[in-house]
């Protein structure tokens, strides 16, 4: 900063220099003054506060509150959380290789990763963790248990588990290993000519995994590609640039960034020869597609290179950089906004302006700006996320399915099913029989999965409003008649929504035998959004007209 000011002094007048110097000094004084106030306040608080205070916790609380006033992506990373940071960027960590969740007062294995420590030791989904290395695990949170499970690859831990359907507690010796979570958990042919790639993250290996999947699918005869970014919350910017590079010409702009510091005004271009600039592509997005996912979908859209299908993406157009701090801690700070090739920034929330209640509002419609795609000059817009060229939404879950999920009753029955059946058919071929579905209904007979339907909720609100307006007594008879008609029948709903419930249950059971890959493969059999993507790719005239901007 001082070197920059010195250069300015050489070439501008003394009067102007005085203004710049004064501005710099004034800013520096404000920083120094407030740091001094904070340091003295912190010292006095730790000396004189009536109860013992933990200085580290106090400081962490203060830092978190300060950063929270900016945006949710600017975070302090203490040394103790460096493993979490490493996992976010590399997808790797040392541990047993399993997802866990809390059910009542116990932490349960929800999914062991195939081929890693938990799986090799014979741990299963549904196993309840009772002790770890002699330490009682009951009553502890999943985050507390997670700290016990993480550790150096090659080290072992003793886990005592309670397995549903087994009377005796089971002791397992589990060896930790270097766990690598794949960014592409599944890729395969979903039609005789359509290849499918599910991309769930953007860690250091994302583009390499996509490249392998893409080349393999082309070898298998794929003449078009579905790239699924639904639920992908993003990651490393350079990986998104590399992935776009597979489909556009070398030298083409992928994304640019602009920040307060001019060093962050950068253009990221395709630096390598592409893999295929002609193969038709449909990119799937939804409200969980954010950041790097939006760079990929937004850039391919701006280059008229892919049809975007699904629902409006998340709308995160901010770029973070990790800066080193003292004592091996780090600061992840928002340093710039990114812009797709058309020039738009898709950031939805305006963190620089807050409402009177402190909440952050969306960019108002009056400030939304129209931009044009690179080749076809189609209209695209900023400030709202990436708007799909074709809207397609999955069916909403019924109230009964949502309740069964929330109460972990699908999970519980799948655990029991795994105990009774050593093997099942492959992921695509597995299906519950009608008799097995009846067994599930019997399993639910003594379980609590009470719920209210949307209609019932509205009726409750109507009763409240009618009573407040003094009309309820006059319409009470009609109200009770309507209430009786709308009252749901739980058992009846189990048959009314049988196809949906059966589908969810089958997916949960498949995961117990065929892991994450099998679960994805099974779920694609009934994916109406994917079906629409395949139909779009098959309809060549529609596909081309969308990219040309001539479709109705």
VMD Tcl script that draws the C-alpha trace (Angstrom):
set ca {
  {0.00 0.00 0.00}
  {2.84 2.44 0.94}
  {4.76 1.67 -2.26}
  {1.63 2.41 -4.29}
  {1.19 5.76 -2.52}
  {4.86 6.63 -3.06}
  {4.50 6.18 -6.82}
  {1.46 8.42 -6.82}
  {3.35 11.14 -4.96}
  {6.00 11.27 -7.70}
  {3.57 12.07 -10.51}
  {0.84 14.23 -9.01}
  {0.76 17.69 -7.48}
  {1.59 18.47 -3.86}
  {-1.99 19.58 -3.20}
  {-3.46 16.32 -4.46}
  {-0.82 14.36 -2.55}
  {-1.92 16.04 0.66}
  {-5.49 14.85 0.09}
  {-4.39 11.24 -0.56}
  {-1.97 11.23 2.38}
  {-4.60 12.67 4.69}
  {-7.12 10.04 3.54}
  {-4.65 7.22 4.15}
  {-3.60 8.57 7.53}
  {-7.21 9.07 8.59}
  {-8.07 5.48 7.66}
  {-4.96 4.14 9.40}
  {-5.79 6.15 12.53}
  {-9.35 4.73 12.63}
  {-8.01 1.18 12.42}
  {-5.37 1.79 15.08}
  {-7.82 3.57 17.40}
  {-10.41 0.81 17.25}
  {-7.82 -1.94 17.67}
  {-6.57 -0.18 20.79}
  {-10.12 0.17 22.15}
  {-10.79 -3.51 21.50}
  {-7.51 -4.62 23.13}
  {-8.12 -2.56 26.28}
  {-11.76 -3.71 26.51}
  {-10.70 -7.35 26.12}
  {-8.04 -6.99 28.83}
  {-10.38 -5.26 31.31}
  {-13.14 -7.80 30.67}
  {-10.85 -10.75 31.37}
  {-9.49 -9.14 34.55}
  {-12.66 -7.79 36.15}
  {-15.65 -9.82 34.89}
  {-17.36 -11.45 37.88}
  {-17.13 -15.06 36.60}
  {-14.23 -16.88 35.01}
  {-14.24 -16.29 31.25}
  {-12.41 -18.29 28.62}
  {-10.34 -15.75 26.62}
  {-10.21 -18.00 23.56}
  {-13.97 -18.51 23.48}
  {-14.61 -14.80 24.06}
  {-12.34 -13.85 21.18}
  {-13.88 -16.47 18.87}
  {-17.37 -15.13 19.73}
  {-16.28 -11.57 19.01}
  {-14.64 -12.48 15.71}
  {-17.62 -14.56 14.56}
  {-20.09 -11.78 15.41}
  {-17.98 -9.23 13.51}
  {-17.73 -11.41 10.42}
  {-21.41 -12.32 10.58}
  {-22.25 -8.66 10.00}
  {-20.59 -8.92 6.57}
  {-21.66 -12.08 4.71}
  {-21.99 -15.78 5.61}
  {-18.95 -16.74 3.52}
  {-16.37 -14.67 5.39}
  {-15.21 -16.95 8.21}
  {-12.46 -17.31 10.78}
  {-10.75 -20.72 10.70}
  {-8.87 -21.49 13.95}
  {-6.01 -23.98 13.94}
  {-8.27 -26.59 15.53}
  {-10.56 -26.54 12.46}
  {-7.80 -26.77 9.85}
  {-8.70 -30.40 9.06}
  {-12.22 -29.29 8.17}
  {-10.78 -26.65 5.85}
  {-8.51 -29.21 4.23}
  {-11.49 -31.52 3.67}
  {-13.49 -28.72 2.01}
  {-10.75 -27.97 -0.52}
  {-9.32 -31.44 -1.17}
  {-12.22 -33.73 -0.29}
  {-9.77 -35.72 1.83}
  {-9.59 -36.36 5.55}
  {-8.33 -38.95 8.01}
  {-11.15 -40.93 9.58}
  {-13.27 -44.07 9.55}
  {-15.18 -43.13 6.37}
  {-18.82 -42.91 7.42}
  {-21.67 -40.45 7.71}
  {-23.25 -40.15 11.15}
  {-26.44 -38.59 12.49}
  {-28.13 -38.11 15.86}
  {-31.26 -40.10 16.68}
  {-32.70 -39.27 20.08}
  {-29.74 -39.50 22.52}
  {-27.48 -41.69 20.38}
  {-25.26 -41.10 17.37}
  {-25.95 -43.56 14.56}
  {-23.95 -44.63 11.52}
  {-26.13 -43.40 8.65}
  {-23.91 -44.48 5.75}
  {-20.49 -46.17 5.64}
  {-18.40 -45.32 2.56}
  {-17.57 -48.36 0.48}
  {-14.01 -49.66 0.94}
  {-13.00 -47.49 3.90}
  {-12.41 -48.29 7.57}
  {-16.00 -48.45 8.82}
  {-17.09 -50.62 5.89}
  {-14.08 -52.94 6.18}
  {-14.75 -53.39 9.92}
  {-18.32 -54.43 9.19}
  {-20.13 -51.35 10.49}
  {-23.58 -50.88 8.99}
  {-26.08 -48.08 8.62}
  {-28.26 -48.12 11.72}
  {-25.49 -49.13 14.13}
  {-25.70 -47.00 17.29}
  {-22.40 -45.86 18.78}
  {-22.24 -46.69 22.50}
  {-18.52 -46.28 23.30}
  {-15.35 -45.13 21.55}
  {-12.02 -46.21 23.05}
  {-13.77 -46.78 26.37}
  {-15.41 -43.35 26.39}
  {-19.19 -43.22 26.75}
  {-20.76 -41.93 23.51}
  {-24.41 -41.93 24.61}
  {-25.81 -38.42 25.01}
  {-23.07 -36.78 22.97}
  {-23.75 -34.78 19.80}
  {-22.71 -35.93 16.34}
  {-20.10 -33.13 16.18}
  {-18.53 -34.37 19.44}
  {-18.46 -37.96 18.21}
  {-17.01 -36.84 14.89}
  {-13.94 -35.49 16.69}
  {-13.31 -38.99 18.10}
  {-13.69 -40.63 14.70}
  {-11.28 -38.33 12.86}
  {-7.56 -39.00 13.16}
  {-4.32 -40.02 11.50}
  {-4.62 -42.72 8.81}
  {-3.38 -46.06 10.10}
  {-4.46 -45.50 13.70}
  {-7.21 -47.64 15.19}
  {-10.17 -47.07 17.47}
  {-12.34 -49.47 19.41}
  {-16.04 -48.92 18.89}
  {-18.81 -50.58 20.88}
  {-22.06 -50.51 18.93}
  {-25.66 -51.50 19.42}
  {-27.13 -53.14 16.35}
  {-30.93 -53.26 16.02}
  {-32.13 -56.86 16.08}
  {-29.04 -58.03 17.99}
  {-29.24 -58.48 21.76}
  {-25.55 -58.28 22.62}
  {-23.37 -55.20 22.12}
  {-20.79 -55.58 19.35}
  {-17.18 -54.47 19.57}
  {-15.37 -53.42 16.38}
  {-11.76 -52.38 15.85}
  {-11.79 -49.78 13.10}
  {-8.68 -48.57 11.26}
  {-8.71 -44.96 10.13}
  {-7.61 -44.24 6.60}
  {-7.20 -41.35 4.19}
  {-10.77 -40.86 3.02}
  {-11.33 -39.22 -0.36}
  {-14.87 -38.16 -1.13}
  {-15.42 -38.35 -4.88}
  {-16.68 -35.27 -6.68}
  {-18.19 -37.58 -9.30}
  {-19.89 -40.33 -7.28}
  {-21.66 -41.69 -10.35}
  {-21.40 -41.58 -14.14}
  {-23.11 -43.88 -16.60}
  {-25.33 -44.27 -19.63}
  {-28.98 -43.35 -18.96}
  {-30.06 -44.02 -22.53}
  {-28.56 -45.74 -25.55}
  {-26.86 -42.46 -26.53}
  {-27.07 -40.19 -23.44}
  {-24.29 -40.14 -20.87}
  {-24.88 -38.86 -17.35}
  {-22.37 -37.29 -14.90}
  {-23.32 -36.45 -11.31}
  {-20.95 -33.77 -9.95}
  {-21.42 -33.09 -6.22}
  {-18.44 -30.84 -5.38}
  {-15.55 -28.79 -6.70}
  {-12.51 -29.98 -4.75}
  {-9.01 -30.29 -6.22}
  {-9.90 -33.43 -8.19}
  {-13.26 -32.32 -9.64}
  {-12.16 -31.51 -13.19}
  {-9.95 -34.61 -13.40}
  {-12.88 -36.82 -12.35}
  {-15.23 -35.15 -14.83}
  {-12.66 -35.61 -17.61}
  {-12.31 -39.34 -16.90}
  {-16.10 -39.75 -16.78}
  {-16.64 -37.77 -19.98}
  {-14.04 -39.70 -21.99}
  {-15.35 -43.03 -20.67}
  {-18.94 -42.15 -21.63}
  {-17.87 -41.12 -25.12}
  {-16.12 -44.46 -25.50}
  {-19.35 -46.19 -24.46}
  {-21.21 -44.42 -27.25}
  {-22.53 -41.27 -25.61}
  {-23.41 -38.69 -28.26}
  {-24.87 -36.24 -25.73}
  {-24.26 -35.48 -22.05}
  {-26.30 -34.60 -18.96}
  {-24.16 -32.82 -16.35}
  {-26.03 -32.90 -13.02}
  {-25.14 -30.01 -10.69}
  {-28.26 -30.21 -8.52}
  {-27.42 -29.70 -4.86}
  {-23.77 -28.90 -5.68}
  {-22.81 -26.03 -3.37}
  {-19.58 -25.19 -5.18}
  {-15.91 -25.10 -4.24}
  {-12.73 -24.13 -6.05}
  {-13.10 -21.56 -8.83}
  {-10.23 -22.98 -10.92}
  {-11.96 -26.37 -11.08}
  {-15.08 -24.78 -12.52}
  {-12.93 -23.03 -15.14}
  {-11.27 -26.33 -16.06}
  {-14.63 -28.07 -16.49}
  {-16.04 -25.35 -18.75}
  {-12.78 -25.57 -20.73}
  {-13.68 -29.16 -21.72}
  {-16.54 -27.81 -23.85}
  {-15.41 -24.42 -25.23}
  {-12.51 -23.27 -27.41}
  {-9.10 -22.47 -25.97}
  {-8.77 -18.76 -25.21}
  {-12.49 -18.21 -24.56}
  {-13.48 -16.28 -21.45}
  {-14.99 -18.46 -18.72}
  {-15.43 -16.00 -15.86}
  {-14.00 -12.72 -14.57}
  {-13.68 -11.33 -11.05}
  {-13.71 -7.78 -9.73}
  {-12.90 -6.63 -6.21}
  {-11.75 -3.65 -4.16}
  {-8.11 -4.63 -4.63}
  {-7.19 -4.34 -8.31}
  {-5.14 -7.53 -8.10}
  {-8.46 -9.35 -7.92}
  {-9.66 -7.95 -11.23}
  {-8.90 -11.06 -13.26}
  {-10.10 -12.85 -16.35}
  {-10.12 -16.65 -16.33}
  {-9.92 -18.09 -19.82}
  {-9.88 -21.61 -21.23}
  {-6.16 -22.43 -21.26}
  {-6.23 -25.92 -22.77}
  {-7.55 -27.57 -25.89}
  {-11.16 -28.68 -25.33}
  {-12.36 -32.29 -25.27}
  {-15.51 -31.71 -27.34}
  {-16.99 -28.41 -28.50}
  {-19.91 -30.00 -30.39}
  {-21.46 -32.66 -28.15}
  {-24.93 -31.54 -26.96}
  {-25.10 -30.86 -23.21}
  {-27.92 -30.34 -20.75}
  {-26.87 -29.01 -17.33}
  {-29.23 -29.69 -14.42}
  {-29.47 -27.05 -11.66}
  {-31.70 -26.26 -8.70}
  {-31.78 -24.02 -5.65}
  {-28.89 -25.95 -4.13}
  {-26.59 -25.28 -7.11}
  {-24.30 -22.48 -5.98}
  {-20.99 -20.69 -6.58}
  {-18.74 -22.86 -8.81}
  {-21.85 -24.70 -10.05}
  {-23.23 -21.36 -11.19}
  {-19.95 -20.48 -12.91}
  {-20.15 -23.70 -14.92}
  {-23.86 -23.42 -15.77}
  {-23.76 -19.63 -16.28}
  {-20.68 -19.71 -18.48}
  {-21.94 -22.58 -20.65}
  {-25.26 -20.74 -20.96}
  {-23.55 -17.48 -21.93}
  {-21.50 -19.27 -24.59}
  {-24.72 -20.85 -25.94}
  {-22.94 -24.16 -25.34}
  {-25.46 -25.99 -23.13}
  {-29.16 -25.95 -22.32}
  {-29.72 -25.27 -18.62}
  {-32.65 -27.24 -17.19}
  {-34.21 -27.33 -13.74}
  {-35.06 -24.53 -11.33}
  {-33.46 -21.20 -10.41}
  {-29.98 -21.67 -8.91}
  {-28.89 -20.36 -5.50}
  {-27.45 -17.00 -6.56}
  {-23.94 -16.80 -5.05}
  {-21.73 -14.53 -7.12}
  {-19.05 -13.92 -4.49}
  {-15.43 -15.13 -4.50}
  {-13.50 -16.01 -1.35}
  {-9.77 -16.10 -0.71}
  {-8.06 -17.70 2.29}
  {-5.59 -15.39 4.04}
  {-3.04 -16.61 6.63}
  {-3.29 -15.31 10.19}
  {-1.04 -15.76 13.21}
  {-0.86 -19.02 15.18}
  {-1.70 -21.17 12.13}
  {-5.22 -19.79 11.83}
  {-6.77 -18.47 8.63}
  {-9.38 -16.01 7.39}
  {-11.67 -16.96 4.52}
  {-12.72 -13.57 3.20}
  {-14.91 -12.41 0.33}
  {-12.57 -10.49 -1.97}
  {-14.49 -10.13 -5.23}
  {-17.62 -10.74 -7.24}
  {-17.54 -12.94 -10.31}
  {-19.07 -12.21 -13.71}
  {-20.01 -14.69 -16.41}
  {-18.88 -14.05 -20.02}
  {-21.97 -11.94 -20.82}
  {-20.96 -9.57 -18.00}
  {-23.64 -10.51 -15.47}
  {-23.16 -11.13 -11.76}
  {-25.72 -13.61 -10.48}
  {-25.42 -12.62 -6.78}
  {-28.96 -12.64 -5.36}
  {-28.55 -11.08 -1.88}
  {-27.12 -7.61 -1.35}
  {-24.97 -7.88 1.80}
  {-23.78 -4.29 1.48}
  {-27.27 -3.02 2.34}
  {-29.42 -4.33 5.17}
  {-33.04 -3.68 6.05}
  {-34.05 -1.92 9.24}
  {-34.41 -5.28 10.97}
  {-30.85 -6.21 10.01}
  {-31.89 -8.77 7.44}
  {-30.40 -8.89 3.96}
  {-32.72 -8.28 1.03}
  {-32.60 -9.58 -2.51}
  {-31.50 -7.36 -5.38}
  {-34.76 -5.54 -6.30}
  {-36.37 -6.25 -9.67}
  {-35.87 -2.60 -10.64}
  {-32.10 -3.12 -10.58}
  {-32.08 -6.39 -12.54}
  {-30.17 -5.86 -15.78}
  {-30.46 -7.67 -19.10}
  {-27.35 -9.10 -20.78}
  {-26.82 -10.97 -24.03}
  {-25.20 -14.36 -24.63}
  {-21.95 -14.43 -26.61}
  {-23.10 -16.00 -29.87}
  {-26.89 -16.05 -30.18}
  {-27.45 -12.81 -28.24}
  {-30.15 -14.44 -26.12}
  {-31.35 -12.47 -23.11}
  {-29.96 -13.46 -19.71}
  {-30.26 -11.55 -16.45}
  {-28.16 -10.77 -13.39}
  {-29.05 -10.64 -9.70}
  {-31.16 -13.78 -9.38}
  {-28.93 -16.80 -9.87}
  {-28.84 -18.75 -13.13}
  {-32.31 -18.94 -14.68}
  {-32.78 -22.26 -16.53}
  {-33.66 -22.28 -20.23}
  {-36.21 -24.99 -19.45}
  {-37.94 -25.06 -16.09}
  {-38.40 -28.50 -14.54}
  {-39.11 -29.25 -10.90}
  {-39.37 -32.59 -9.09}
  {-42.69 -33.53 -7.54}
  {-43.16 -32.24 -4.00}
  {-43.21 -34.87 -1.27}
  {-46.57 -35.72 0.23}
  {-47.10 -34.83 3.89}
  {-46.98 -38.47 4.95}
  {-43.65 -39.09 3.16}
  {-42.17 -35.97 4.72}
  {-43.26 -37.15 8.17}
  {-41.81 -40.64 7.65}
  {-38.51 -39.09 6.56}
  {-38.43 -36.65 9.47}
  {-39.09 -39.44 11.98}
  {-36.36 -41.64 10.36}
  {-38.89 -44.41 9.78}
  {-37.68 -45.18 6.25}
  {-34.19 -45.43 7.74}
  {-35.38 -47.68 10.59}
  {-37.19 -50.13 8.34}
  {-34.25 -50.29 5.92}
  {-32.06 -51.26 8.89}
  {-34.42 -54.10 9.79}
  {-34.67 -55.19 6.14}
  {-30.86 -55.45 5.92}
  {-30.79 -57.75 8.95}
  {-33.29 -60.14 7.34}
  {-31.89 -60.16 3.78}
  {-28.24 -60.90 3.07}
  {-28.44 -59.82 -0.58}
  {-30.81 -58.06 -2.97}
  {-30.97 -57.51 -6.74}
  {-28.77 -54.89 -8.37}
  {-29.63 -51.21 -7.90}
  {-31.64 -50.93 -11.12}
  {-33.48 -54.20 -10.65}
  {-34.46 -54.03 -6.98}
  {-38.13 -53.56 -6.15}
  {-40.20 -54.25 -3.05}
  {-42.99 -56.77 -3.45}
  {-46.53 -55.96 -2.36}
  {-46.08 -58.37 0.54}
  {-42.93 -56.52 1.65}
  {-44.77 -53.22 1.45}
  {-47.42 -54.67 3.75}
  {-44.60 -55.59 6.14}
  {-43.55 -51.94 6.13}
  {-47.11 -50.90 6.99}
  {-47.07 -53.39 9.88}
  {-43.73 -51.96 11.02}
  {-45.38 -48.53 11.23}
  {-48.34 -49.75 13.29}
  {-46.82 -48.79 16.65}
  {-44.75 -45.83 15.39}
  {-45.52 -42.12 15.77}
  {-45.61 -40.28 12.47}
  {-48.44 -37.84 13.11}
  {-48.71 -34.99 10.62}
  {-51.13 -32.44 9.28}
  {-51.80 -31.85 5.61}
  {-51.54 -28.43 3.96}
  {-55.34 -28.32 3.81}
  {-55.60 -29.03 7.53}
  {-53.06 -26.32 8.30}
  {-55.09 -23.81 6.30}
  {-58.23 -24.89 8.11}
  {-56.58 -24.24 11.48}
  {-55.60 -20.75 10.30}
  {-59.18 -20.19 9.09}
  {-60.54 -21.12 12.53}
  {-58.18 -18.67 14.23}
  {-59.11 -15.86 11.84}
  {-62.85 -16.58 12.15}
  {-62.66 -16.49 15.94}
  {-60.72 -13.22 15.90}
  {-63.34 -11.70 13.58}
  {-66.23 -13.09 15.72}
  {-67.60 -15.12 12.79}
  {-66.73 -18.61 13.98}
  {-69.97 -19.42 15.81}
  {-71.99 -18.53 12.72}
  {-70.04 -20.96 10.51}
  {-69.19 -23.60 13.10}
  {-71.48 -26.27 11.60}
  {-70.07 -25.85 8.10}
  {-66.53 -25.70 9.55}
  {-66.93 -29.03 11.37}
  {-68.35 -30.67 8.24}
  {-65.38 -29.46 6.18}
  {-62.97 -30.52 8.92}
  {-64.36 -34.06 8.92}
  {-64.03 -34.28 5.14}
  {-60.44 -33.00 5.15}
  {-59.23 -35.09 8.11}
  {-56.59 -37.38 6.68}
  {-56.53 -41.11 7.15}
  {-52.94 -42.14 7.91}
  {-53.36 -45.73 6.80}
  {-55.30 -44.62 3.76}
  {-52.46 -42.25 2.85}
  {-50.01 -45.19 2.96}
  {-51.92 -46.65 0.01}
  {-52.81 -43.36 -1.67}
  {-49.12 -42.40 -1.88}
  {-47.82 -45.96 -2.19}
  {-45.72 -45.37 -5.32}
  {-43.92 -42.41 -3.77}
  {-43.38 -44.08 -0.38}
  {-42.23 -47.31 -2.02}
  {-39.72 -45.42 -4.18}
  {-38.15 -43.64 -1.19}
  {-38.02 -46.88 0.80}
  {-36.41 -48.79 -2.06}
  {-33.72 -46.12 -2.39}
  {-32.92 -46.33 1.32}
  {-32.69 -50.13 1.17}
  {-30.53 -50.10 -1.97}
  {-28.03 -47.84 -0.19}
  {-27.48 -50.54 2.47}
  {-26.25 -52.99 -0.15}
  {-24.92 -50.94 -3.05}
  {-23.75 -47.79 -1.23}
  {-23.94 -44.26 -2.65}
  {-23.35 -45.28 -6.24}
  {-26.23 -47.74 -6.12}
  {-28.52 -45.22 -4.46}
  {-27.90 -42.69 -7.24}
  {-28.39 -45.35 -9.90}
  {-31.70 -46.40 -8.35}
  {-32.95 -42.83 -7.92}
  {-32.39 -42.03 -11.59}
  {-35.03 -44.62 -12.56}
  {-37.80 -42.26 -11.38}
  {-36.17 -38.84 -11.92}
  {-38.68 -36.73 -13.87}
  {-36.18 -33.87 -14.27}
  {-33.62 -36.22 -15.82}
  {-36.34 -37.64 -18.07}
  {-37.04 -34.12 -19.35}
  {-33.32 -33.59 -19.98}
  {-33.11 -36.80 -22.03}
  {-36.17 -35.81 -24.08}
  {-34.62 -32.38 -24.72}
  {-31.40 -33.97 -26.00}
  {-33.38 -36.39 -28.18}
  {-35.35 -33.51 -29.70}
  {-32.52 -32.00 -31.73}
  {-34.64 -29.24 -33.23}
  {-35.79 -28.07 -29.78}
  {-32.25 -28.22 -28.41}
  {-30.80 -26.17 -31.26}
  {-33.65 -23.63 -31.22}
  {-33.12 -22.95 -27.49}
  {-29.44 -22.22 -27.99}
  {-30.19 -20.14 -31.09}
  {-32.79 -18.12 -29.20}
  {-35.55 -19.00 -31.67}
  {-37.68 -21.34 -29.51}
  {-41.08 -20.18 -28.29}
}
mol new
graphics top color blue
foreach p $ca { graphics top sphere $p radius 0.5 }
foreach p [lrange $ca 0 end-1] q [lrange $ca 1 end] { graphics top cylinder $p $q radius 0.2 }
display resetview
